[in-house]
Amino acid sequence: MPRLRVVPKIRTINAIAILLSAALSLMALVTVGRIFETEMASERHDEAYRECSSAARDLQEASDFLTSEVRVFVATGNRAYLDSYLNELEVVDRRGRAVQTLRSYLGDDEQAVADLEEALGYSNALAERELYAMKLVAVSTQMADVPKLVDSVALREDDLALTDGERRMLAEQIVLGEEYQSTKMQIRQSVSDCYTRLLARLNADIETNNATMRRRLGQMQAVVFALLAIVVLVIAAVYVFILRPLQVYTRQIKRDEKLVLTGASELRYMADAYNHIYEENRERTRNLQHAAERDGLTGLYNRGAFDQLLREHKQNVALLLIDVDYFKDVNDTYGHDVGDAILRKVANRIERQFRATDLPCRIGGDEFAVIVTDVTPELRTVIASKVEALRVALTDVSDGLPKVTLSVGIAFSALVGSEQSIFKAADRALYVAKERGHNGYAFYGDDDEQGAATAQKN
């Protein structure tokens, strides 16, 4: 059972390439969008990392700054340090902003929130102790225009009963003692724990984001490779099913050949249509050529074709010039229709007697010629036998046509020169045959009393 071969169509190849390219392009756009989103998330994580690190640093630096200012104020009583402390606590408020920043990134991490709240609680408690110490110093130094925040602090009765020097010593003990230092260490530890947990979560998010980025870049790479593969396949398909068949068709058209059906379906259709036109043109050309070189009545080669054939066949040929004897009398007696029938009969008998490689022609009204190819003078008996058989065949009147006779002149190319000479030689032999009374043949070159040809008759 023959195998069915699927022949693709150009539009099918084109449609498949467009659909696949569109689908992969859409995937590429989606992947690029996701990569962009992942990149934005990475930038947000980096920003969060920087902000949290900055907030933790600000929180610690603000706490250390407040400690430094309150200690110097307690030691010196200099109002400038008090104002600096209050500006940091109330106006700059780095601690509050740092806590707010850290809290915004903690999310639902309860332990981190607890650590931050614990640090904030310790910090507030420490601020109260610092304000109390500054109030002791302000009272001891009888400071005028005490800031409202410090002035609002109420001293205990037993501390009011102390002397100025004792209150200063108590203030120093509050901001320099072990309890104060312990509280600061607790604040530092709580902030550190909160910051560590927050950074761990941010690092985990960053690693997850990086993994997502790698995965999506891999997807993008796969899409690009797929698009490249489609381009290669389309180029290969265009070459195999379009360009190469067109090259084959071009060569075959230049060689005036039929086209081999190959390539895409559309090209095969065009090639098949071309082949039909090609065959029709060849048939039309053959018909025109046949009409140009064939005699319309007998179908033999006409005079123009005879002249060309005689120029083409110069060696090892024999030329027979044949006249129908007294053909004018036949036309006058029996009419032109009978005359035409006799000419067709003569042409038919000539074609039967000679080979397919020989070239029978009608070169005039009742004049015929035969160019016998691949023959030498040694084969004159063969030629003579064919002429005799032709003359005998024309004596048959069973077809209702009257008996006709022929006069034949024969010349061999080996015995004469150019093609013009062989025609003249055959014509001379024909003249001799007619001089001998018609109904016979003569070979050019035979010795006779005329010195030109010998006529042989029944």
C-alpha positions in Angstrom: 0.0 0.0 0.0 1.6 3.4 -1.0 2.5 5.8 1.7 0.5 9.0 1.9 2.9 11.9 1.9 1.7 15.1 3.5 2.6 18.1 1.5 2.6 21.3 3.5 1.1 24.5 2.3 2.9 27.9 2.5 0.0 29.5 4.3 0.0 26.6 6.8 3.7 27.0 7.5 3.1 30.8 7.8 0.1 30.4 10.1 1.9 27.9 12.4 5.0 30.2 12.6 2.8 33.2 13.3 0.8 31.5 16.0 3.8 30.0 17.7 5.7 33.3 17.5 2.8 35.2 18.9 2.3 32.7 21.7 6.0 32.8 22.6 6.1 36.5 22.3 3.2 36.8 24.7 5.0 34.5 27.1 8.1 36.6 26.7 6.2 39.8 27.5 4.5 38.1 30.6 7.9 36.8 31.7 9.5 40.2 31.3 6.7 41.7 33.3 7.3 39.2 36.1 11.0 39.8 36.0 10.3 43.5 36.3 8.1 42.8 39.2 10.7 40.6 40.8 13.3 43.3 40.3 11.1 45.9 41.9 10.5 43.6 44.8 14.3 43.1 45.1 14.7 46.9 45.2 12.0 47.2 47.8 13.8 44.5 49.9 17.1 46.3 49.5 15.5 49.6 50.5 13.8 47.9 53.5 17.2 46.4 54.5 18.8 49.9 54.3 16.0 51.6 56.2 15.9 49.0 58.9 19.7 49.1 59.3 19.5 52.9 59.4 16.6 52.9 61.9 18.4 50.5 64.3 21.5 52.6 64.1 19.5 55.9 64.6 17.7 54.3 67.6 21.0 53.3 69.2 22.7 56.6 68.4 19.7 58.7 69.7 19.8 56.7 72.9 23.5 57.2 73.3 23.1 60.9 72.5 20.5 61.4 75.1 22.6 59.6 77.7 25.6 61.8 76.8 23.6 65.0 77.0 21.9 64.2 80.3 25.2 63.1 82.0 27.0 66.3 80.9 24.1 68.4 82.1 24.0 66.7 85.4 27.8 67.1 85.8 27.9 70.8 84.7 24.5 72.2 85.1 25.0 73.9 81.7 21.6 74.8 80.2 22.8 74.2 76.6 23.0 70.4 77.2 19.5 70.4 78.7 18.1 72.2 75.6 20.0 69.8 73.3 18.6 66.8 75.2 15.0 68.2 74.9 15.5 69.1 71.2 16.5 65.5 70.5 13.7 64.1 72.6 10.9 66.3 71.4 11.8 67.8 68.1 14.3 65.5 66.3 12.8 62.4 67.9 15.1 59.9 66.1 14.0 57.2 68.5 10.3 57.6 67.6 11.0 57.7 63.9 13.3 54.7 64.1 10.7 52.7 66.1 8.0 53.7 63.6 10.2 52.5 60.7 11.1 49.2 62.4 7.5 48.6 63.3 6.4 49.1 59.6 8.6 46.2 58.5 7.8 43.8 61.4 4.5 42.6 60.0 3.0 39.7 61.9 6.4 38.7 63.5 5.1 38.7 67.1 8.5 38.0 68.7 10.1 40.9 66.9 7.2 43.2 67.8 7.6 42.1 71.5 11.3 42.8 71.4 10.7 46.2 69.9 8.0 47.0 72.5 10.3 45.9 75.3 13.1 48.1 74.0 10.6 51.0 73.7 9.4 50.4 77.3 12.9 50.4 78.7 13.7 53.5 76.7 10.7 55.4 78.1 11.5 54.3 81.6 15.1 55.5 81.1 13.8 58.9 79.7 11.7 59.3 82.9 14.8 58.7 85.1 16.8 61.2 83.0 14.1 63.9 83.3 13.9 63.3 87.0 17.7 63.7 87.3 17.6 66.9 85.3 14.7 68.2 87.5 17.0 67.6 90.6 19.8 69.6 88.9 17.4 72.4 87.9 16.1 72.7 91.5 19.6 72.5 93.0 20.9 75.2 90.6 17.7 77.3 91.0 17.5 77.5 87.2 15.2 80.1 85.8 12.7 79.4 83.1 12.9 75.6 83.4 11.5 73.9 80.3 7.9 72.7 80.7 8.8 69.0 80.2 11.4 69.1 83.0 9.3 71.5 85.2 6.4 69.1 85.1 8.4 66.4 86.8 7.3 66.1 90.5 10.1 65.4 92.9 9.5 63.1 95.9 9.2 64.7 99.3 12.3 63.1 100.7 14.3 64.4 97.7 12.9 67.9 98.2 14.3 67.8 101.7 17.8 67.1 100.5 20.4 69.8 100.2 21.4 71.1 96.8 24.6 69.1 96.9 22.8 66.0 97.9 20.3 66.4 95.0 23.2 66.8 92.6 24.8 63.7 93.9 21.4 61.8 93.6 21.1 63.0 90.0 24.5 61.8 89.2 23.8 58.4 90.8 20.6 58.1 88.7 22.3 58.6 85.3 25.6 57.0 86.2 24.6 54.1 88.4 24.5 50.4 87.7 20.7 50.4 87.3 20.8 53.0 84.6 23.6 51.2 82.8 21.7 47.9 83.1 18.6 49.5 81.6 20.6 50.8 78.7 22.0 47.3 78.1 18.5 45.9 78.1 17.5 48.4 75.5 20.5 47.6 73.4 19.8 43.8 73.6 16.0 44.2 72.8 16.8 46.4 69.8 19.5 43.9 68.7 17.1 41.0 69.0 14.4 42.8 67.1 16.8 43.9 64.4 18.3 40.4 64.1 14.9 38.8 63.6 13.9 41.5 61.1 17.1 41.1 59.1 16.7 37.4 59.1 13.2 37.7 57.6 14.4 40.3 55.1 17.3 38.1 54.0 14.8 35.2 53.6 12.6 37.4 51.5 15.6 38.5 49.4 16.7 34.9 48.9 13.2 33.9 47.8 13.1 36.9 45.5 16.5 35.9 44.0 15.3 32.4 43.5 12.2 33.7 41.7 14.4 36.0 39.6 16.6 33.0 38.6 13.6 30.9 37.7 12.0 33.7 35.6 15.3 34.4 33.9 15.5 30.7 33.1 11.9 30.9 31.7 12.9 33.9 29.6 16.0 32.1 28.3 13.8 29.1 27.3 11.4 31.4 25.5 14.2 33.1 23.6 15.6 29.7 22.6 12.2 28.6 21.5 11.8 31.8 19.4 15.2 31.2 17.9 14.3 27.6 17.1 11.1 28.8 15.4 13.1 31.2 13.3 15.6 28.4 12.3 12.7 26.1 11.5 10.9 28.7 9.5 14.1 29.5 7.5 14.6 25.8 6.9 11.0 25.3 5.9 11.2 28.3 3.5 14.4 26.9 2.0 13.1 23.3 1.7 9.5 24.0 0.6 10.0 27.3 -1.3 13.5 28.5 -2.2 15.0 25.1 -3.3 11.9 24.1 -5.4 12.1 27.6 -7.1 15.7 27.0 -7.9 14.9 23.6 -9.4 12.0 25.1 -11.4 14.3 27.9 -12.7 16.9 25.4 -14.0 14.2 23.2 -15.6 12.5 26.2 -17.2 15.9 27.3 -18.6 16.4 23.7 -20.0 12.9 23.8 -21.4 11.8 20.8 -19.4 8.7 19.9 -17.5 8.7 20.7 -13.9 9.1 18.1 -11.2 6.3 18.4 -8.6 8.2 19.4 -5.4 8.0 21.8 -2.6 4.9 23.3 -0.9 1.4 22.6 -2.1 1.0 26.0 -3.8 4.2 25.5 -5.7 3.2 22.1 -6.8 -0.1 23.5 -8.0 1.7 26.2 -10.1 4.1 23.6 -11.4 1.3 21.3 -12.4 -0.4 24.2 -14.2 2.8 25.1 -15.9 3.2 21.5 -17.1 -0.2 21.6 -18.6 0.6 24.8 -20.4 4.0 23.4 -21.4 2.4 20.3 -22.9 -0.2 22.4 -24.8 2.6 24.6 -26.1 4.7 21.7 -27.2 1.7 20.1 -28.9 0.9 23.4 -30.6 4.5 23.8 -31.6 4.6 20.3 -33.0 1.4 21.0 -35.0 2.8 24.3 -36.3 6.1 22.6 -37.2 4.3 19.8 -38.8 2.2 22.2 -40.8 5.3 24.2 -41.8 7.3 21.2 -43.0 4.6 18.8 -44.1 2.7 18.6 -47.3 -1.0 19.2 -46.7 -2.2 16.6 -49.2 0.1 13.7 -48.6 1.5 14.3 -45.1 5.1 13.9 -46.5 7.8 16.5 -46.0 7.3 19.5 -48.2 9.8 21.3 -50.5 11.0 23.6 -47.8 11.7 20.7 -45.4 13.3 18.7 -48.2 15.8 21.5 -48.9 16.7 21.7 -45.2 16.9 17.9 -44.9 19.2 17.7 -47.9 21.5 20.2 -46.4 21.6 18.3 -43.1 22.3 14.9 -44.7 25.4 15.1 -46.8 27.2 11.8 -46.4 26.2 8.2 -47.1 22.8 9.0 -48.5 21.0 8.2 -51.7 18.5 10.6 -53.3 15.6 9.4 -55.3 13.6 11.8 -57.5 10.2 10.4 -58.4 7.8 11.7 -61.0 4.3 10.3 -61.7 4.2 9.6 -65.4 1.7 11.6 -67.4 -0.1 12.9 -64.3 -1.6 15.9 -66.2 -3.4 13.4 -68.5 -4.7 11.6 -65.4 -6.1 14.9 -64.0 -7.6 15.8 -67.3 -9.2 12.4 -67.7 -10.4 11.6 -64.2 -10.5 14.9 -62.5 -8.5 16.5 -59.7 -10.1 14.5 -56.9 -8.9 11.3 -58.5 -5.5 13.0 -59.1 -5.3 13.9 -55.4 -6.2 10.4 -54.4 -3.4 9.0 -56.7 -0.9 11.4 -55.1 -1.9 10.2 -51.6 -1.6 6.6 -52.8 1.9 7.2 -54.2 2.9 8.9 -50.9 1.5 6.0 -48.9 3.3 3.4 -51.0 6.6 5.3 -50.7 6.3 5.5 -46.9 5.7 1.7 -46.8 8.6 0.8 -48.9 11.3 2.8 -47.1 12.5 2.7 -43.5 11.5 5.0 -40.7 14.9 6.6 -40.9 14.4 7.5 -44.6 12.9 10.8 -45.5 10.1 10.8 -48.1 9.1 14.2 -49.5 6.7 15.8 -52.0 8.6 18.5 -53.7 6.1 19.5 -56.5 2.7 18.8 -57.9 3.5 15.2 -59.0 7.1 15.1 -57.9 8.4 13.2 -55.0 11.8 12.6 -53.4 13.3 10.2 -50.9 16.5 10.8 -49.0 17.7 7.3 -48.0 20.1 7.6 -45.1 23.1 5.4 -44.2 23.5 3.9 -47.6 26.4 3.5 -50.1 26.6 2.6 -53.8 27.2 -1.0 -52.9 23.6 -1.2 -51.8 22.1 -0.1 -55.2 20.4 -3.5 -55.6 18.5 -2.9 -52.3 17.4 0.5 -53.6 16.5 -1.0 -57.0 14.4 -3.7 -55.3 12.5 -1.0 -53.3 11.8 1.0 -56.4 10.6 -2.2 -58.2 8.3 -3.0 -55.3 6.9 0.5 -55.3 6.2 0.3 -59.1 4.5 -3.1 -58.6 2.3 -1.8 -55.7 1.0 1.0 -57.9 -0.2 -1.4 -60.5 -2.9 -2.6 -58.0 -6.2 -1.1 -59.1 -8.4 -2.9 -56.5 -8.9 0.5 -54.8 -10.7 1.8 -57.8 -7.9 4.2 -58.8 -6.3 3.9 -62.3 -2.9 2.3 -62.7 0.0 4.8 -62.6 3.6 4.5 -63.4 6.7 6.2 -62.1 10.0 7.5 -63.4 12.8 7.5 -60.8 16.3 9.0 -60.8 18.8 7.8 -58.2 22.1 9.3 -57.1 24.5 8.4 -54.3 26.3 11.0 -52.3 29.5 9.0 -52.4 29.6 9.4 -56.2 28.9 13.2 -56.3 30.1 16.3 -54.5 27.9 18.8 -52.5 24.2 18.4 -51.9 23.4 20.6 -54.9 25.4 18.2 -57.0 23.5 15.2 -55.7 20.2 16.8 -56.6 21.4 17.6 -60.1 22.8 14.1 -60.4 19.5 12.6 -59.4 17.6 15.0 -61.7 20.0 13.9 -64.5 19.2 10.3 -63.8 15.5 11.1 -63.8 15.8 12.7 -67.1 17.5 9.6 -68.5 14.7 7.4 -67.1 12.1 9.6 -68.9 14.1 9.6 -72.1 14.0 5.8 -72.1 10.2 6.0 -72.2 9.1 6.6 -68.6 8.0 3.8 -66.2 11.5 3.0 -65.1 14.5 4.1 -63.1 18.1 5.1 -63.7 21.2 5.4 -61.5 23.5 8.4 -61.9 27.0 7.4 -63.0 26.2 4.3 -65.0 27.9 4.3 -68.4 25.7 4.5 -71.5 25.8 5.9 -74.9 24.8 9.3 -73.3 27.7 9.0 -70.8 25.5 10.0 -67.8 23.0 7.4 -66.7 21.4 4.1 -67.6 17.6 3.6 -67.5 16.1 0.3 -66.7 12.5 -0.6 -67.5 10.2 -3.5 -67.2 
